[in-house]
């Protein structure tokens, strides 16, 4: 459950740093924070459906909040429908930490993403 816990932690860290989040952004964060529970139920496909449902129909994909949250979703979604790619996941995680930092957002950079 390492990756799912990492996603939940990153979402919590973004929640405290992103200013002016819209309701759908808060909903996206809530779904991310609940990823470990979906894994416990062996239902990550439902997690993805819930995440997509949280995105508003008129989402402004250029907003800083959306872009930051979407980076974490990119990490969460990398292994959803295939074999777990540990090396690729670690590389993407490191890249996302750098990208978030360039956006002025600080997240934990040494979490375990080697398995679900």
Secondary structure, DSSP 8 states (H G I E B T S, - for coil): -HHHHHHHHHHHHHHHH--S--HHHHHHHHHHHTHHHHHHTT-HHHHHHHHHHHS-TT--TTSHHHHHHHHHHHHHHTTTTS---HHHHHHHHHHHHHHHHHTT----S----S--
